[in-house]
Each structure stands twice: as structure tokens, then as C-alpha cells.
Amino acid sequence: MKRFIGFVTKEFYHIFRDRRSLFILFGMPIVQILLFGFAITNEINNVDIAILDNSKDATTQEIINKISASKYFNIKQIIQQENELESVFRKGKVKAVLNFENDFSKNLIKENQATIQIITDATDPNTANTISNFVNSILQKYQQDQNKGIEIKYIIIPEPRMAYNPELKSVYMFVPGVMTIILMLVSAMMTSISITREKELGTMEILLVSPIKPFQVIVGKVFPYIFLSIINAAVIVLLSIFIFKMPVQGSLFLLGLESILFIISALALGILISTISKTQQTAMMISLMGLMLPVILLSGFIFPISSMPLPLQIISNTIPAKWFIIILKGIMLKGVGLAFIWKETLILIGMTVFFIGLSVKMYKIRLE
């Protein structure tokens, strides 16, 4: 036991002496969570728009003032003629143009309806759709204010309520995803590189014929990364709570246990990668390209899985990150307990056992 503890201590010293490893372990997670939290967002604020007011009456001016007063839009330009639309959009600064029809106020009074054309730059479809929805929301609010005290038969007023994220903050979506990416990459990549380094230098065989048992060698190489990954997970959760004000509705203890389970799963995957890699460069490439792209694209982190073709939906079930993101969102945002996430937990346990079993089998083949 003393030999094993000494071996683990040696691994800790080895990690702390390697500045590149320290940066990957502690620098990359903090940088990524801050970038995703502050820079990457699907919300809109101060979007530049242009106005084409063909009517120029009191009603159109009132609507323009309401839109201008909103924090979501900044009126960048007033267009005089419709043939200016193309040149305005081509400059790339204006994302939408509101086109008020002729005699807007007169039509509103005489015919009880008037038209505002919302023209958006759909080179970014998501932003264009969001802008259109926000403008429609402002116009509906204006319409309701104008119709106060007027009896309108059979009117249906939808009252949307956003459960678990009423302010539609994108950070609530990104934090679980970023936490998953960081734990997967750091755990799998660092473990695969650490073990492959020993194989590349020819020292793994020396370790395996030492008085320490082969299983203890593998566990000793992996244990420091379990400990350091747990620290990473704690740092991410603390940053999300205190900087991004993200709530954790569920049990922190359950969140910790599920995170440890996912970390062990990622570490087992890292060991598996090291069995098929002869060099550190190969291990790093497999970890980055073979793990990062599936985690981002097929885990439901950014793109909804239900919108994907059926073959990709089936493949996504083999990605451990998909199940961990469901668990994180359930605990952090919905406040659910194990009774609601037991299926995802069992799937992660099954994947972890499979990765460990396959890794042990392949190590026996390679290092006997």
C-alpha cells in the first residue's frame, strides 16, 4: 500500500511540474466557462435596426419611440426610400428594417388595421427569428395598450410562461454543456496522454514489471486526474453560481456524485484511447477530434437532438455527454432527484463499466 501511495504522490508531483498540463487542467476550464458565459449567447441586446417610415405620422413615431426605448434595439439609420434597403443590408451593420406602410395612422383608424413589414438579415436565421419575435412582442404590447377599454369579442391572448428559465438566459444552456465538454476533454485527454507518454518513452513496461501490480499502475495514473477533475467541476459550479447567477435547484451532493461518475467514465474512455495510441500526438488528436466534435454536435449541448435525422439520433445515444447534460439540467435547473434521472445514471454506469472492461482487455493484449 505504501508503494502505491508513493506512486500516486509521484504522479501528482509530475503533473504539478508540467506547466502545460496545469494550464490545460485549470486554465482552459476557467477561460472556456467565461467565454461561453459572456461572449457566446443567443440573446439579443442593442441590435442595430433601420426604419423606413413611409407614413411619418404621430402613430408611427410613437411606435418607433417605443422600439427605440427598448434595450433590445438601437435605431441606427432612418431610410427614406425602399431602394436603399439592399445597400443597408450589404453593409452588414443593420440586422433588420421596419417598413411602415403609407397612411399608416389613417388605415389604422379607418380600416382598424395597418401593416408593418419586418425585414431581417437571415444570413443568421436564429438571430433573424429572434429579432422578428422581439419586434412582434413590442407591437403586441403597444396594440394591447391602445385597445384598453375597448370590448373585442372572441379575442385570444396567449400568455407564455418560460419554466425553469423565465428570463431566457443563454448561460443556463451553456453552463451544463461547457461543464460536460471540459470534464470530458480534460479527463479523457490528460489520462490518454499521461499513459501514452509512458508507453512512448518505454517506461510503461518497466512500471508493469515493478513490485506494483499492473492494475495499481493504471489506477495510480488515473487517480490524480479524478481528484483534479473534481476540483474543476467545483470551480465551474462556483463560477456559474457567483458570476453568472445560475441557480442550482437540486441537491449539490447528488450533483457531485453524478459529476464523479461522469469523470470516471471520461477517464475510462481516456484509458481506452491510450490503448490504441502509440504516441502522445495521436492520443491528443483522437481525444480532441474524436471527442470534442461528437460532444458539441451530438450531445444536445447546442443543437436539439430531436431535430436531427434518425441515424444521428441513434448515434447520439452512444455519447456519454448526452446523458450527463440531461442529468445536469435536471439537477441544476429543475431541481429533480435521483428518482427522475435514474435511467440516465444507469446508462452512464453501464458505459463506464464497458469502457473499463474493454480497456483492461486491450491492455492485457498489448502489454503482456
N, C-alpha and C positions, 0 to 999 in steps of 0.2 A: 504493500500500500504506500509505503514511504517513497518507493521508486516512482510509482505512478504520480503521486503528488509533486515530486520533484520534476517529473517530465512535464506536467501541466504548468508548473511555475516557469519552467524554461520556455514554454510556448508563449506565455504572457510576456516575458522579457523580450522574446523575439519580435512580437507584434509591436510593442511599445518603442522598440529601437528603429523600426521601419517607418519613416515619416510618411511614405506614400500610403502604406496600409492605414495609418492613423487618419490621414486625410479622407480616404475612402470610407473608413468606418464612421468617423464623426463629422467631418467637414461636409461631405456630399449630402447626408441626410438633412442637415440644417439648411444648406443652400437650396436644396430641392423643395423643401416644405415652404420656405419663404418665397421662392419664385412662383410656385404653384398658387400659394395663398394670395400674393399681392399682384403678380403680373398676369397670370393666366386666369381669365374669368369669362363667363358667358353673360355677365350683366352689362348693361349699357349706362354710361354716365357722360354727360356733356357731348353727346353726339352732334356733329355739325350737320345742320339741315339748311335747305334754302326754301324760300317762299315765292310762289308765283300767284299774286293776288290780282285776278282779272276784274274783281268787283270793286275793291277799295272802298268799302262802306264800313259803318260802325260795327256791324256784326262780325265781319271778317277780322277787323282789327282787335276785337275783344277775344276772339278765338286765338289769334296769333299771340296776344299778350299772355294768355293762359299757358300756351305751349312754351313760350319763352321763359315764363316763370318757373317751369318745371326743371328739376335738377337733371333730367334725362337728356334735354335738348339744348343746343346752342344755335341760335339763328345766325348762320354765317354770311348769308347773302340774300338779297332781295332781287328776284329776276323780273324783268319787265316783259319779256316775250317768250313764247313757247319754244322758239327755235334755239334758245340759249341752253335748253336742258342738256343736250348732248355734250356740249363743251364743259358744262359744270361737272357732270359725272366723270368725264375723262380726266379731269384734274385730280380726281381721287380723294379729295378732302371732304366733299359733301356726300353724305350717305343716303340722303332722302330729300325729296322735294314735295311740298304740299301745294297742290294746284287747285285754287278756288275758282269755281266757275263764274261766268259773267252774271251780274244781277243776283248775287248770292242771297242778300238780305231780302230782296223783293220776292224771289222764288220761295224763300222760307216762309214769308208771311202769306203770300198769295196761294201757293200750292202745298204748303206745310212740309216741304222737303227741298233740300238743296244738296249739291254734290261737292265733295272734296276728294280730289284724286291724290292718293298716296303713292308716289313713285319712289321705289327704293333701289339701291345698288345691290343686286342679287348675286354679285360675284362671291359674296359670303352669304349663303342662303340663311344660315341661322341668325346672323345679325339682322338681315333684312326682315325676317319674320318677327323678330323681337321688336324692332323699331315699329313695324306696322301695328303690332299688338298694343304697344305703349301709346301710340297716337290714337288708336281706336278707343282706348281706355279713357284718355283725356277728353275726347269728343263725346263719349257717352256720359261722362260726368257733367260736362257742360250742358248736354241735352236734358239731363235729369234736373239740373238747376233751373233751366228755362221752363220746364214743364211742371214746376211745383204749383199746386193748387188747381191744375187742370185735370179733369177727370177723363181718363182714357180707358175705354173698355177692353178687356181681354189682353192686358199688357203682361208680358212675361219678363221678369227681371232676374237674370242669373246672378247668384251671389257666390262666387268661387271662394273656397277656403283651402289654403295650402297646409295640409297636415305635416307636422314634423319640421317644416322649413317655411314658415309663413312669409319671411322676407325674401325668399328665393335666393339665398346667398350661395354662390357657386362654391365657396370654400367648404360647405357642408358635403359637397360631392367630391371635391378634390382631396380632402384630408384622408379619408379612408383609402382612396386609390393610391395616393402618394406613399402612405404608410406601408401598403402592400408591396409596391414596387421597391421601396428602399429595403424592406426586410428580405424580400426575395433576392434582390441583386446582391446586397451586402453579404447575406448569409451564404447563398449558393456560390457566388463568385469568389469570395475570400477563402472559403473552405476548399473549393476546387483548386485554386492557385496554391494554397498552402501545401496540400498533399502532393500536387503535381510538381511543386518545387523540389520536394524531397526525392521524387522519382527521377526528375531531370538531372539532379546533382548526384544521383546514385546512392543517396543516404537512406532511402526508404528500406532497402533490403537490409542495411546494417541495423536499422531500428527494429526490424521484424525478427532478426536473429539475436537481439539483445535479450537480457533476462525479462524484459517487459513483454507480456503476451501481445500478439498481433491485434487482438480486439482492443486492448488497453491503449495501444499506439493510436488507433483510429479515434477512439473516444477522447484521448488526450489531445489530439489535434483539433477535434471539433469543439470540446468543452469551452475554451476561451471565447469562441465566436458565439456560442449560446449566451454566455454572460454579457458580452459586448452588444449583441443584438437586442437583448432585453433592455439595456441602457438606452439604445437607440429608440426602441419603441416608447420608452418612458419619456424621452426628450420630445418626440413627435407629439405625444398626447399632451404634454405640458405646454408646448408651443401652440397647439391648436386651441387649448382652453384659455390661456392667458393672453395670447396675441390676437388670435382670430375669433375669440369669444365663442368657440364651438362648444355646445353643451354635451355632456356625457350623461344621458338619461338613465342608463343601466348601471350594472354593478362593475366597479373598477376591478374587483377581484376576478370576476368572470372574464372581463376584457383582458386581464393579464394572463390568465390561463390559456385563453384561445390564442393569444399572441405567441406564447411559448410553444404551443402546439404547431402553429404555422412556421415558427422559426426552426423547430426541429425538422419539419417537413422540408423546408428550403435547404437546411444543412444536409439532409439525406440526399436531396437532389444534387447538391454540390459534390458530395462524395461520389455519386453515380457519374457525374461529369468527369471527375478526376480519373475514373477507371478507364475511360475511353480517350483520354488526352495524354499525349506524351510530353507536351511542353506547356509552360505557363501561358504562352501566347495563344495556343489552341484552346486551352481551358477558358481564358478570358473571352475569346471570340464566341465560343459556344454559349457562355454564360450571358454575354451581352445580347447577341443576336438571337440565340435560341430561347432566351427567357424574357428579355425586355419587350420585344415585339408582341409575342403572344399575350403577355400580361397587360399591355396597353390596349391591344386591339380586341382581344377575345375574352377579357375578364369582366366586361361591363363597366369598366372604370370610366371611359369616355363615351363609348358608343353602346346604345342599348342592344342587348343580345337578341331580344325579340324581333328586332328589325333586320337581323342578319339572315342570309339564306340558311335553309335547314341543315346542310352539311356542316357549316361553320358553327351553328348552334350545338350540334352534336359534339364537334371537336372541343368547343368551349367547356364541356363538362369534364374534360381531362386536365383542365388548367386549375391547379390548387388555388390560385389567386382569386378566381371567380367565387369560390365558396367562402374564402376569407373576407372578401369585400361584403358579401351578404351578411356575414356574421358581424363585421364591424358596424355596418349601417344599422343593423338590428339592435345592437347593444348601445351604440353611441346616440343615435337619433330617435329610435323607437322605444328604447328602454326595456327591451324584451329580455327574458331569462332563458335558461337552457332548454326549457320546455318548448320554445319556439324555434330554436336553432340546433336541436339535437341531430337532425338529419345531416346538416352541413358539417357539424362536428365529427360525426361518424365517417363521413366521406373523407375528411382531412386525415383522420386517424388511419383509415384504410390506405390512403395514398402514401402516408408516411411509412407504414409497415411495408408496403410494396417497394418503395424506394430503398429502404434499408436492406430488405431481403435480397433485392437484385444487386445492390452494391456489394454486399458480403459475398454473394456467389461469384461475381465478376472479379473481386479482389483475390479470391482463392485461386481462380483460373490464372490470373496474371502474376501473382507473387508467390506461388508455392515453390 
